[in-house]
């Protein structure tokens, strides 16, 4: 198990599984009332703040992106994997998807009304999360909202096979208190948090959600 973020192996793994990942998970949000509830609160907060551009960071094949668009947000997706972006563009041709990295977003300072990181930091060690959080803070406008979902816990493991393919991924679970503290240290103000128990065939441990905002 490595203790550093490995973007090259992460990209290669998701390039490999992109089509099957979409097929297997495309309907999972419909089975996740907590996910929909948190995303719904996030969308309402963005709209109440006057709206604006929203980025789905680590969007994969766009399943969260299209849901946020249905909630009335002006949303686009960014993902490290070109194959994931290709699937997203094919499945959701009415939305915008770009290849990019969350540690160096090709976005101006303060250009977003909101951002979502939905399980997109699970391959990042806890000690490296501040690099991501500072970049999220940079691209959000004052008052901008950030919604995060992650695997709750304090264990890490190597994922060598999933979605019908051999992979090379480190997967990290995070203590919610520690994630909240790192977000605060990165300049965010906590709005709400939720931890729920595992449900469905793909979850083995509790899941965490955090809603934070960039101060005005």
Buried (B, 14 or more C-beta within 10 A) or exposed (E): EEEEBBBEBBBBBBBBBBBBBBEBBBEEBEEBEBBBEBBEBBBEBBBEBEBBBBBBBBBBBBBBBBBBBEBEBBBBBBBBBEBBBBBBBEBBEEBBBBBBBBBEBEBEEBBBBBBBBBBBBBBBBBEBBBBBBBBBBBBBBEBBBBBBBBBBBEEBEEEEEBBEEEBBBBBBBBBBEEBBEBBEEBBBEEBEBBEBEEEEEEEEEBBBBBBBBBEE
